[in-house]
Amino acid sequence: MLLSSDKNRPSVVIGYKNYDGCYDNLREIDAGLEEEGIPYMHLESSQNDIDQIGYESACQSILGVGIGLSEGEVCIHYNRLSPERPLFKKHFIKNNHELRFMGCNAARLVKGTPFKVSECNTVQENTEEELARLIGNLVRAMINQDYD
Amino acid sequence: MRIIAGVDVGNSTTEVCLAKITADGRKTYLASSIVKTTGVKGTTANLPGIINALKDALNMAGLSLKDLSEVRLNEATPVIGDLAMETITETIITESTMIGHNPSTPGGLGLGVGKTVRLHDLNSLNSGESVICVIGFGTDFEKAANIINQAFKKNILVQGAIVGQDDAVLIANRLYKKIPIVDEVTHIDKVPIGMYAAVEVAEPGKTIKTLCNPYGLATVFQLTSDETKLVVPIARALIGNRSAVVIRTPQGDVKARTIPAGIITITGTRNKVDVDIDAGADIVMEAVERVQPIQDVYGEAGTNVGGMLERVREVMAELTNQSIQGMKIQDVLAVDTFVPQKVQGGLAGEFALENAVALAAMVKTNRLPMQQIADSLTNELGVKVVIAGVEANMAVRGALTTPGTAKPLAILDMGGGSTDAAIITNDEKISAIHLAGAGDMVTMLINSELGLDNIDLSEDIKKYPLAKVESMYHIRMEDGSVKFFEQPLPPQVFARVIILKEEDMIPIPSHHPLEKIRMVRREAKKRVFITNAKRALARVAPTGNIRHIEFVVMVGGSALDYEVADMIADSLAEYGIVCGRGNIRGSEGPRNAVATGLVLSHKVSGE
């Protein structure tokens, strides 16, 4: 309902690959953005890597926020991040909730409010780096416990 | 030439002061060390900690255990503190229900009143009926909007809607008419159907006007004046919300109840007083002062406070192998506070702030089996171990090594479980006192007033400064200054208030703004530490007048807290005394006072 084709309107750009069922998936992402009150527009993408789709969208967006959608993968990107490191990236099957959350969180990135966390996952899928850091902190904390 | 070590076993830490004493009595300090105390203070479980601390200090001085001539151990004063909280009001909503969780994106605008009806039953109604539409989970927002629009066409007066999913704006955007819509109602299936309900949504940035006003509720539900009295707790719980729903059930009844928090009995040498905790912290503390010196404190069976007072006695009895009858509670500290309690009858997990009183109690006894520890240590190390004297004496002597101090000097030692003070007068008389209420109580107050239900997080909030994450690359600290990062910050902290804990950023899960968290932290510290600093100094001051103490030195863990020492120094400024964090031996800061005093006392005895 809020599809805007005016390229000058500040909005989140959703870049997508055309596949069977992509419009249903787009609808869910759109709903997340609309509920949070942030305008959006669609852009069919010629890129093939989800990170690239997302980054291209972010660069097209006046607000600097982009979403990438391909069959089974969705990401949120930001023009201030490195192209190969999107803010969020998720695999999805037919999961409407994940897509809705993506739209919602892209809007929250624009608004500067804390991200919504989906019930089943933590905010970011932990990379090996992250896990190593977490475990390192835990062990360190156990050895040098705080003095009161 | 002898190498001696002063060892101070505290509740949290074990500290060592290592010194070399030549034949002519001259001492040179070699090293200091600190480790976490192993086991409960006063038990042989302390041995591993003591040995580690000794080894650390000896290593630093390039020595080993066989070089040690004597270990001087403190005669630890066993002090145990504990805490409890009593709520003194409770908001219970029976029968009537309300939704006041204030979702972030409600839809539409205005006030709508009507009977609750399920979405799928909407189109079987008659025209002219005023209804509030209830939309459960699993309904697509477009479908929901279509059904409501159809109902509009049939002149069914849909005045508002309540939705389970986060769909309020989506639905509102697709309706022909503007009606208020509240969403994110997790327990939507509990919304009673066929009842009279009111839904109100205000503009962004504004708050509701009708449902938070008892007369507004009276107008909407046509209440009598007696009934209006009963809805005050609902109105109160909805103040400040941008949206709300109130559903009136036939026996609709809401109560704000005062829960009897119980009586505590304070016994002194001359008199005995019963105090109602409901009366609030000031009344309790007045009674505590009237009954000085306190001999014992009892609570009522079945109350939180009563249970805590018994527990504190039990733990001490077990620790010192004495009978529970011999355990006397000698001080309590009461502090008024708030605790968020779940509103019973709320449908979306709402919380209301209820008044509460937090109570800290302290029990102290004379005997701790330190000789046991000394003997085990001698067996283990083959070194002479001496129990060198009362802790307070050692602490004061150690504190006097702070440059700029002189007698009469008082020390304030604020730990986790108790606040201790000792004074040495001009004629070398030393007296000491222990009070209930210290670091642990501050943590508990932060935990309850912010509704965190997480003691570890509250402890971190107490100890470390805050910041707000403003973008992916910068944070704003408490004082307004900005810190920039070259790598993007992790999404978990985006737009959140965080704790800057050493190398880490810990996001705080609540929605409180930074200023509020900062205020709660500082007020909690003031209410516990400043109150106790003044109480403690007044008790040890020879004339009962704080002004007659010339020097006050703060030692111990809490003296390291970046805010507490300054707050106390500030509050004591009016008494014209010199007050500040200790600097033991001009190099150790507020640490190592007792351990240093133990070394000093060896010299004094000329051994």
Interface residues (C-beta under 8 A of the other chain):
Chain A: M1 L2 A31 E34 E35 E36 G37 Y78 R80 L81 R85 L87 F88 R100 C104 R108 L109 G112 T113 P114 F115 T122 V123 Q124 N137 Q145 D146 Y147 D148
Chain B: N11 S12 T13 I34 K36 S104 T105 F141 D166 D167 A168 V169 L170 N173 R174 G415 G416 G439 K463 E470 S471 M472 Y473 P488 P490 P491 Q492 F494 A495 R496 D504 P507 G557 S558
